[in-house]
């Protein structure tokens, strides 16, 4: 398509690769359910690649050094670990070897995400920019999330007897302490262009076969989307509030863009 061809010419090879794959794939309707079964590409985009752009690496460090220690994340991790350890204990009728690693379940990455992720870091489009310029990551994903999931859990069990002198009984007891010693991190994004119920479409820029330009309104949108204000110009449910603006003022979206660059303002092939 001209869309992916322009991405290649601009210097966004990863964005072009994903766009080509999307346009070449059979029609598929994404149902907006984040945990539903969908086609998955787990090779083209990596965290290592994403770290090269904007302040994504800094946001990742914030996730690992701060956000996974938030009370809500810890509470969620405790519940997941308790459920797994209890089931394992019931199956074995023994307090031995309750430590576990979640790596065997990575093969089903969708279910792994449902079962084991405990925290995320939202990455806005503004976090992917090079100064004020769009990057390959901006064009590839725009807004996305980085997730942290439970990796290795070490469970230490203390065994003891509790004595009741009055009843002259003793009860065997075991107290377990679980420590998360490693986590898995990954980025996740839904490559979809579903419209909101109000009918406004996600703005992807004005394109020709060589280049693209953005409406100033879309730039404003990305800036305020990062402030958790939803403008109907490519936001996510995470950042939605009660503020809603039109994605473009007036009727601009259905008009061609005059991008003639010649001194005498004549049409040139590169401007079409």
C-alpha positions as CSV (number, residue, x, y, z in Angstrom):
1,X,0.0,0.0,0.0
2,X,1.0,3.7,-0.4
3,X,0.8,4.0,3.4
4,X,3.5,1.4,4.1
5,X,5.5,2.6,1.1
6,X,5.7,6.1,2.6
7,X,6.7,4.6,6.0
8,X,9.7,2.9,4.3
9,X,10.7,6.1,2.6
10,X,10.4,8.1,5.8
11,X,12.7,5.6,7.5
12,X,10.2,3.7,9.6
13,X,11.0,0.0,8.6
14,X,9.3,-1.7,11.5
15,X,6.1,0.4,11.1
16,X,6.1,-0.4,7.4
17,X,6.6,-4.1,8.1
18,X,3.6,-4.3,10.4
19,X,1.4,-2.2,8.2
20,X,2.2,-4.4,5.2
21,X,1.3,-7.5,7.2
22,X,-1.9,-5.9,8.4
23,X,-3.0,-4.9,4.9
24,X,-2.1,-8.3,3.5
25,X,-4.0,-10.2,6.2
26,X,-7.6,-11.4,5.9
27,X,-10.3,-9.1,7.3
28,X,-10.4,-9.4,11.0
29,X,-12.8,-7.6,13.4
30,X,-11.3,-6.8,16.8
31,X,-14.0,-7.0,19.5
32,X,-12.4,-4.5,22.0
33,X,-12.2,-7.3,24.6
34,X,-8.5,-7.1,25.9
35,X,-8.3,-10.8,26.8
36,X,-10.1,-12.2,23.8
37,X,-8.3,-14.6,21.4
38,X,-6.6,-12.6,18.7
39,X,-3.8,-13.1,16.2
40,X,-0.5,-12.4,18.0
41,X,2.9,-11.3,16.6
42,X,5.5,-11.9,19.4
43,X,8.6,-11.4,17.3
44,X,8.6,-8.1,15.3
45,X,8.6,-5.7,18.2
46,X,10.8,-6.2,21.3
47,X,11.4,-4.2,24.4
48,X,15.1,-3.9,23.5
49,X,14.1,-2.2,20.3
50,X,11.6,0.0,22.0
51,X,14.2,1.2,24.5
52,X,16.0,3.0,21.7
53,X,13.2,5.6,21.4
54,X,12.1,8.6,23.5
55,X,12.1,8.0,27.2
56,X,10.7,4.4,27.0
57,X,13.7,3.0,28.9
58,X,13.1,5.6,31.7
59,X,9.4,4.6,31.9
60,X,10.4,1.0,32.1
61,X,12.8,1.6,35.0
62,X,9.9,3.4,36.8
63,X,7.8,0.3,36.4
64,X,10.5,-2.0,37.7
65,X,11.9,0.2,40.5
66,X,8.6,1.7,41.7
67,X,5.3,0.6,40.4
68,X,5.7,-3.2,41.0
69,X,6.1,-2.3,44.6
70,X,2.7,-0.4,44.8
71,X,0.2,-1.8,47.3
72,X,-2.3,-2.8,44.6
73,X,0.4,-4.7,42.6
74,X,1.5,-6.5,45.8
75,X,-2.0,-7.4,46.7
76,X,-2.7,-8.8,43.2
77,X,0.6,-10.8,43.3
78,X,-0.3,-12.3,46.7
79,X,-3.7,-13.5,45.5
80,X,-2.2,-15.1,42.4
81,X,0.6,-16.9,44.4
82,X,-1.8,-18.0,47.1
83,X,-4.2,-19.6,44.6
84,X,-1.4,-21.4,42.8
85,X,0.4,-22.6,46.0
86,X,-2.9,-23.8,47.6
87,X,-3.8,-25.8,44.5
88,X,-0.3,-27.3,44.4
89,X,-0.4,-28.2,48.1
90,X,-3.9,-29.7,47.8
91,X,-2.7,-31.8,44.8
92,X,0.5,-33.1,46.6
93,X,-0.8,-33.2,50.2
94,X,2.7,-32.0,51.1
95,X,4.4,-28.7,52.1
96,X,7.5,-29.7,50.1
97,X,8.6,-28.0,46.9
98,X,6.0,-25.3,46.7
99,X,8.4,-22.9,44.9
100,X,7.5,-22.5,41.2
101,X,8.5,-20.8,38.0
102,X,5.9,-19.5,35.5
103,X,8.0,-20.1,32.4
104,X,6.3,-23.3,31.4
105,X,3.1,-21.3,30.7
106,X,4.7,-18.7,28.5
107,X,3.8,-20.8,25.4
108,X,0.3,-19.6,25.7
109,X,1.1,-15.9,26.0
110,X,-2.5,-14.7,26.1
111,X,-3.4,-16.9,29.1
112,X,0.0,-16.2,30.7
113,X,-0.9,-12.5,30.6
114,X,-4.3,-13.1,32.2
115,X,-2.9,-15.4,34.9
116,X,0.3,-13.7,35.9
117,X,0.6,-10.0,35.1
118,X,0.6,-7.8,38.2
119,X,1.4,-4.3,37.0
120,X,1.8,-2.1,33.9
121,X,3.3,1.1,32.7
122,X,1.3,3.2,30.2
123,X,3.5,4.6,27.4
124,X,2.0,7.5,25.5
125,X,2.9,8.7,22.0
126,X,4.8,11.6,23.5
127,X,7.1,9.1,25.3
128,X,8.2,7.7,21.9
129,X,9.2,10.9,20.2
130,X,12.7,12.1,19.3
131,X,12.3,15.7,20.6
132,X,9.2,16.7,18.7
133,X,9.7,14.3,15.8
134,X,7.9,11.1,15.2
135,X,9.9,7.9,15.3
136,X,9.6,4.3,14.0
137,X,8.2,3.3,17.4
138,X,5.6,6.2,17.2
139,X,4.5,5.0,13.8
140,X,4.5,1.3,14.9
141,X,2.6,1.4,18.2
142,X,1.7,4.9,19.2
143,X,0.3,4.4,22.7
144,X,1.0,1.0,24.3
145,X,1.7,-0.6,27.7
146,X,4.6,-2.4,29.3
147,X,3.6,-5.2,31.7
148,X,5.3,-7.0,34.6
149,X,4.4,-10.6,35.4
150,X,5.4,-13.0,38.1
151,X,8.4,-15.0,37.1
152,X,10.1,-17.1,39.8
153,X,8.6,-17.6,43.3
154,X,10.5,-19.1,46.2
155,X,8.3,-20.5,48.9
156,X,9.9,-21.2,52.3
157,X,7.9,-23.4,54.7
158,X,8.4,-23.4,58.5
159,X,7.0,-26.6,60.1
160,X,6.1,-26.8,63.8
161,X,3.7,-28.3,66.3
162,X,1.2,-26.3,68.3
163,X,0.6,-27.8,71.7
164,X,-2.7,-27.4,73.7
165,X,-1.8,-28.3,77.3
166,X,-5.5,-28.2,78.4
167,X,-6.7,-30.6,75.7
168,X,-3.3,-32.5,75.8
169,X,-3.1,-32.3,72.0
170,X,-0.5,-31.3,69.4
171,X,-1.3,-30.0,66.0
172,X,1.1,-30.1,63.0
173,X,1.4,-26.6,61.4
174,X,3.2,-25.2,58.4
175,X,3.7,-21.5,57.7
176,X,4.8,-20.4,54.2
177,X,6.6,-17.3,53.1
178,X,6.6,-16.5,49.3
179,X,9.3,-14.3,47.7
180,X,9.1,-13.2,44.1
181,X,12.7,-13.4,42.9
182,X,12.2,-12.5,39.2
183,X,9.6,-11.0,37.0
184,X,8.9,-11.1,33.2
185,X,8.4,-7.9,31.3
186,X,6.9,-7.4,27.9
187,X,5.1,-4.8,25.9
188,X,1.6,-5.3,24.5
189,X,-0.5,-3.3,22.1
190,X,-3.6,-4.0,20.1
191,X,-3.0,-3.2,16.4
192,X,-6.5,-2.0,15.7
193,X,-8.2,1.1,14.5
194,X,-11.7,0.7,16.0
195,X,-13.8,3.8,16.3
196,X,-15.4,5.1,19.5
197,X,-19.2,4.8,19.8
198,X,-19.5,8.5,19.1
199,X,-18.4,7.9,15.5
200,X,-15.1,9.9,15.5
201,X,-12.3,8.0,13.8
202,X,-8.7,7.6,15.0
203,X,-6.6,10.1,13.2
204,X,-3.5,8.6,11.5
205,X,-2.3,11.7,9.6
206,X,-2.5,12.9,6.0
207,X,-0.5,10.6,3.7
208,X,0.7,10.3,0.2
209,X,3.0,7.7,-1.3
210,X,6.2,9.5,-0.2
211,X,5.4,11.3,3.1
212,X,2.9,12.3,5.7
213,X,1.9,15.4,7.7
214,X,-0.1,15.8,10.9
215,X,-2.9,18.2,11.7
216,X,-1.9,20.5,14.6
217,X,-5.0,19.2,16.4
218,X,-3.7,15.7,16.5
219,X,-0.4,16.9,18.0
220,X,-2.4,18.6,20.8
221,X,-4.4,15.4,21.2
222,X,-1.3,13.3,21.9
223,X,0.0,15.9,24.4
224,X,-3.1,16.0,26.4
225,X,-3.7,12.2,26.1
226,X,-0.5,11.8,28.1
227,X,-2.2,13.9,30.8
228,X,-5.1,11.4,30.9
229,X,-7.5,13.7,28.9
230,X,-9.4,11.9,26.2
231,X,-9.8,13.9,22.9
232,X,-11.2,11.3,20.5
233,X,-7.9,11.5,18.5
234,X,-6.3,8.1,19.2
235,X,-6.6,7.6,23.0
236,X,-7.1,4.5,25.0
237,X,-9.7,3.5,27.6
238,X,-7.0,3.9,30.3
239,X,-6.8,7.7,29.5
240,X,-10.4,8.5,29.0
241,X,-12.2,11.2,31.0
242,X,-15.3,13.3,30.4
243,X,-13.5,15.9,28.2
244,X,-14.2,15.3,24.5
245,X,-13.1,17.3,21.5
246,X,-13.6,16.7,17.8
247,X,-10.5,15.0,16.4
248,X,-10.2,17.7,13.7
249,X,-11.8,21.2,13.7
250,X,-14.6,21.6,11.2
251,X,-14.6,19.5,8.0
252,X,-10.8,19.3,7.5
253,X,-10.6,15.5,7.5
254,X,-12.3,15.0,4.1
255,X,-10.3,17.7,2.3
256,X,-7.0,17.2,0.4
257,X,-3.9,18.9,1.8
258,X,-2.1,21.4,-0.4
259,X,1.6,20.4,0.2
260,X,3.1,22.0,-2.9
261,X,6.6,23.0,-2.1
262,X,7.8,24.6,-5.4
263,X,8.5,28.3,-5.5
264,X,5.8,28.8,-8.2
265,X,3.4,26.5,-6.3
266,X,3.1,24.0,-9.1
267,X,2.2,20.4,-8.4
268,X,5.2,18.1,-8.3
269,X,5.1,14.3,-8.2
270,X,6.6,14.1,-4.7
271,X,3.7,16.3,-3.4
272,X,1.0,14.0,-4.7
